[in-house]
Amino acid sequence: YGQACAHTKPSSLRQDKKLAVAIEGNVEEAKALCRPPEDSQDDESDSDAEEEQTTKRRRPTLGVQLDDKRKEMLKRHPLSVTIDLKCKDGSMLLLTFYYLMNLNVVTVKAKVTAAAEMTMPISAGDLLSPDSLLSCLYPGDHGKRTPNPANQFQFDKVGILTLSDYVTELGHPYVWVQKLGGLHFPKDQPQLVVADSSLSASHMERTMKLLKMRLESRLALHKQFASLEHGILPVSSECQHLFPAKIVSRLVKWIALTYEDYLELSYTKDVVEAGLAEDTHLYYMALIERGTAKLQAAVVLNPGYSSMPPIFSLCLNWKGEKTNSNDDNIRSMESEVNVYYKELCGPKPGYQLLTNQLQRLCVVLDVYLETETHDNSVEGPKEFPQEKMCLRLVRGPSRLKPFRYNYPQGFFSHR
């Protein structure tokens, strides 16, 4: 609370006018926690009466006793700290920080309020959900496990398997939340935990910046998904030069996938084995069509988008099933969006990257189909007449196609 207040003061070197901080909760309850417990000496008659009553009443079962102990262990401090972060467009990220007194950890709950009423695309369900919104703000910090090593011993005593079963109710104990609270848990001395204001001060500015970027990127994606679900690729005027004027292939479907569905796809094995697909990431499927050709694109969206680019795995259904394992040109098409993604970032902070990657896939699918040799034994016109200008149709023993678009000349060449 102190560091957040300092961050908002006019005297601060980097005053943040879009940050509001407050303390909420029951002050009387908090004061009562500071008072020493009153000594009470029961006389013999009181203890006899009590004993008589307990024999008449049924003793609580072991399950009820454990449940009460769990509730006591997970008890929150009566006071909480709220931080409201405001974006340029007026949208707000509302953060509520709780201190779990017996576990000695801090948790956070998040809520987003948009500046204007937003239509909710079906595929955008997880973008602003409390479970995924703040996940991996710092790499690997998913907030599903307690950062305090001493907690596991406490959990074993009351039958708690993992704190992740309670995060919906209590909030997520991210490591960055502990640092904002000045808490550090040394692995060699798990019992030695001291609140340190300098630790909080050193992380406050960077974390506030990351939180704003996360909210802005998710709101940008939310807006894009509304267009993608209607088959519209919203390419901004600053990025028009990245693509030819005429693109025939079209996005026809954009849906969300589960992590399990993604793992079952035969053409995503390379990404999974490379450790680039985790259960904290978001997964989608795009379908791009032109005539009888259908290109499926499985997309991994890292929580750190757009600092971390989306990863595409492709499968073309046309004259059989073609993937990067049996067609070098499909591998090259994947490289166009996965390797050369920096060309597609657009103006900083690069929130248009995903849309531009999908638009490039439409372009390279056109090139793939138009540069295919026509089977002269088949009568009638060519299904995909060549409309793109290419310096060379194929190159090398792998017969690689020219997927690189050259602006302003307007022709395609090999890399």
Disulfide bonds with the S-S distance in Angstrom:
none
